[in-house]
Amino acid sequence: MTRVLHTADTHLGYRQYHSPERQADFLDAFRRVIEDAVNDGVEAVVHAGDLFHDRRPGLSDLLGTRDVLETLSEADIPFLAVVGNHEAKRSAQWLDLFEAMGLATRLGEEPNVVGDTAFYGLDFVPRSRREDLEYGFAPHDATHAALVSHGRFEPLVPDYGNVEWDLEAVLESASVGFDAVLLGDEHAPTTQKVAGTWASYPGSTERASAGERDERGYNLVEFDGDVRFSRRGVETRPFVFVDLDLAEGEGIDRVHDRLREHDLEEAVVHVSLEGDGEAVQPARIESFATDDGALVARVKDRRELEDAGVDLDVSFGDPDAAVEERIGELGLSDAAREIDGTIRASSVADSNVADEIERRIGALIEDPDAFDPAPESDDTNKDETDEESDDATDGQPTVAEPDSDDPVSPGEESAVELPENPEITEDSGTVENGETVEGAETTDSTNETAETTPNSDADGEGQASMEDYL
């Protein structure tokens, strides 16, 4: 038997809401996952892409990642991973750096055998290049085989608009038969059998958008004749969601009353307003929440947007974020983004901007890749960015997960076994004909049906040496 921990979409380095505390939260969530892996004694950790939020992570994020992976290495547990759309570069990948340090293995066409299971990797590939893929994988002698990849694969994900990757076509074209496909990119956890093969997204390990309301977590996967999945939650910073339909005559006092019902201490607060009630100033609500201890507060007044006939979402508490979001949509090169940041940075005096730009361009010339346009990605389906104000760089719509009255608790396993045409459920028991039955232990690969709980160029051939980065 081979037992591995399947995780993805850790988005290390994401400075959500421009908050250093939120940036640290993403690393803390990743550290908790790795500590769970060590405590559980799994045989490997499989990461299905987007380890980093950006293809140019900061030094502190790289050092923090190294420290976490060293914990895994000291426990003699391999870290097997592929490259996601957020972190992909046109040349060597950051994953190659950690492989050179002996802390990670970048999966590819050759099998990497752990226990009795061979693991293969397929990095994120833009839609425009997928027709050229041949899915040729080297043969193996292991009992089981699993493919690890990053992308939006149908039929597991909603229809985002012609950006999905056809998983059944991939399985039919592959030169190797797979018992399971372990995926990343979709932040909502889901497991489904496709063309006789189990496929699963573990979801993200931290909330990268306000649409990700359910508990964050990861999967434990067992290969033992059959393939079984169980899910565990990860403790993260609390998010408080207040959705209000203000009746006529109701206004700011009603919002304050609802906020008082929650513990806002160190929480991220999202308030959404609808209805025929009085006009309110979002800034007053945000100030009320932060004065009550919230780390961040964001307000979306849908009534004003509908009245104005526009589809915008700008937080009054952070107007610069709207500029950041628009810039993120333009597909600028790294050099252009850095120059833009220098011009708008409050830390650079106006009289020094010209000299600073000249200095930075001189440094960027040493890196021709910096002038390449942003790598192609499936921009219409990215899940990390929501209302940044909420979030930062990509400007893609998100998919809100259904609310859950019984989310997966941190450290608690939930496993589900489903019959044909089950109803979607958030409970941790087995679903039989639409009813939940407590005490289920695993999702057995003999079941033929689904369990649902709730982009850049990544060629990167060749391994980088330490000298390339240090």
RAKARA-V138320 format. One line per field, one symbol per residue. phi: phi as a letter, one per 30 degrees, with the letter a starting at -180 (. if undefined). psi: psi as a letter, one per 40 degrees, with the letter a starting at -180 (. if undefined). A space follows every 10 residues. Layout:
# RAKARA-V138320
phi: ???
psi: ???
This chain:
# RAKARA-V138320
phi: .cbbccbahd hdjdcdhhcd ddeddddddd dddddddddd iddaccccjh ecdbdbdddd dddddedddd eddddhcdcc bbccddcdcd bdcddddddd dicabddadd dccbicbccb bbdebdedcd dddchccddb cddbbbccbb lccdcdcddd jicdcddddd dddddbdcda bccbjddcda bacbhibdba cdidcbdcad dcddedaacc bccaiccbcb cbdbdbedcc cbcbcddejd addddddddd dcdceicccb cbcbjcdddb cedddddedd dcjddbbbbb cdddddddib cbbcdddadd dddddddddd iddeddddde dddcdddcde dcdedddddd deddedbedd cdeeedbddd bdcdcbcdee bcccicdccd dddbdbddde icdbbbbcdd hdddbcdccd cbhicdbdjd cbcddddcbc bbcb.kdbdh djcdceddcc
psi: ihhihhiifd fhehghffhd dddddddddd ddddddddde fieihhhfif didiegiidd dddddddddd ddddefhihh iihiddehie biiddddddd efeihhiadi ihhhbfhhhi ihihhideed deiefhiiii eidiihhhih ihhiediihe gfeihhdddd dddieihidi hhiidhehhi hihhfehhii heiieiheie egdiiiaiih hhhgcihhhi iiihhihihh hhhhghihei bdddddddde eiheheihhh hhhiaeaiii hddddddddd deeidihihh gddddddefi gighhdegdd ddddddddee fiiddddddd dddeheehid eedddddddd dddddegddd eiihihigee fiedhbfgdd acddfiiihh iiihegihih ehhhiihiai fiihieieai hhfeihhiei dihheeieai hhg.hihfdf iihiiddde.
